[in-house]
Amino acid sequence: MCGVFGIRASDRDVARLTYFALYALQHRGQESAGIAVTDGRHIQAVRELGLVSQVFDESTLETLEGVAAVGHARYSTTGSSRWQNAQPVIRHRPGRTLSLAHNGNLTNTTELRDELEGRGLKFESTSDTEVIAALICEHDGPLVDGVKEAMSRIVGAFAAIVMDEEQLIGFRDPDGIRPLVLGDLDGHPVLASETCALDIVGATFVRDIEPGEIVVLTDRGVESILAAEPHQPALCVFEFIYFARPDSKLDGLHLHRTRELMGERLADEAPVEADIVIPVPDSGAPAAQGFARRSGIPYVDGLVKNRYVGRTFIQPDQAMRENGIKLKFNPMPDVLAGQRVIVVDDSIVRGTTTRKIVEMLRGAGALEVHLRISSPPVISPCFYGIDMATKDEMIAANQSVEEIRQHLGADSLAYLSLEGLEAATGHGDDRYCRACLTGRYPTVVPIAADKERFEATQLPVA
Ligand code: SF4
C-alpha cells in the first residue's frame, strides 16, 4: 500500500498541508512517515519510523519551510521496517538532490539494482523505491526526462511523486495498478493516493492520473505527458474491497457505496436465516450495511474496535498480528447472547483474525455464527505492493470453502463470487487487477518473491 502526497503552492504552508494529508492517508501505511520540502534551492526532509502523529510535531513542521512538498506514509512490502527504508527517499548527486515517494512494488528490482550496483552506485536501503530514485537521479538533464527514462526501465506497480530542488512530478505505471489523483487547492496543483487526502486539505478533485502518465506540477498549473503507452488498465480491485478509505472516490466510484453493493450482492448469493448482521469493524461495515438492507435482517454493532491499534493486516509479522487481534476487538455479550449472527468481513487471507473473531462471538453467547465475505477467496500472492502473505499461508489457496469453514469454526461460510464483485464495481479483468483472486497477473511477475529480494525467474503473463 503506502500513501503519497505532493503539493506545489508557494504561498501556503506546504509541510503542514502535507502533514494533514498524510494523516488522512494513515490507513495506507503505519510503519513510517516522512515529508520533504524544497524552497527552490535546497531540499530538507524529516522521515522516521512511526505514525504521522508520532513523527511530526509543531516544531518539526516549523523547520520544513518551502514552496513544494512530498509526503509518504509507509507500509513495507519490499524492504524491511527500518529507518533507511522510510520515505520520501532522498538521493544525491553533484548538483542535484531528489526526493521520491512511491506507492507500489516493482517486479524487476533485482535486475535493476544488480545493474546499478555493477556501475558503482551505492544504496542505503533495501527498498525498490531507491532503485527508481537512482535511475532518475543518474539521468543527465531535466527531471522529467529522468522520469521518462526510469519509466522505460521499471516494471510493476508505481504511483509515485518525485521532487528535485525546482520541480515536482507525479507518474503512474502503464497498468495503473495503484491509484493517484490530481486535485486543486485554490489554483495550486495537488497529488494524492486518495481523494480523502484532498478533502482534508480543502482541495477539490480534478481527475485520476492516467496509466502511463507523467504530470509536471508548476505554479501555472499542470503539464501532462503520456510517457508510456497505457496497457489494459489494471487498477487494484482490493482498493475497492478493503484498502482505500470508504469516503474516497476511485475510478469514478464512491467506495462506501461500492462496498454496500458488494454486501447486497452477497445477500442475494448467500442468504441465511439469522437474527442480526454485524460487521467486522471498520472495514466490513459498508458491506454489512448492504447485506442487512438487502436481507431485511437488522444491522447492529456486535464488536467494538479499539481504534488506536493499527490494522492487523498491515502488521509485518505473525507474532504482532496475533497480539494485534486481541488488542483490537471486544465483543458485546448484551448484543450477541442468544442470537444467530451473520458476520460480514471484507476478506480472509490467512484466517487467523477470522478464527479468533468466531471464537470471541461464541464466547459472548452467539448461538450461530455465519460468515459472509464481501470478496472472492484470496488464492494468489500480490506482487504489486500488498503484503498479503505467500500462497502457502493463504487459507483459500489450499483448502475448499467447507474446509475453511471447519477451520474457522463457523456454522456457515460464503464468499462473494467474481461475478458479484464485477457487478458491484462495474468491471472485471478488463479494467481491474484481480490477480490475487484469479491468479491472472496483468504483468510479468517473479516466480517467487520475499520482502528482501525477488528471484529473477519469471512467470509468463496470464
Ligand atoms: S494482486 Fe490483488 S492486491 Fe495485488 S494489485 Fe492485484 S488485485 Fe490488488
Boltz pocket constraint, residues with backbone or C-beta under 6 A from the ligand:
constraints:
  - pocket:
      binder: B
      contacts: [[A, 177], [A, 234], [A, 235], [A, 236], [A, 237], [A, 238], [A, 239], [A, 380], [A, 381], [A, 382], [A, 383], [A, 384], [A, 385], [A, 386], [A, 433], [A, 434], [A, 435], [A, 436], [A, 437]]
      max_distance: 6.0
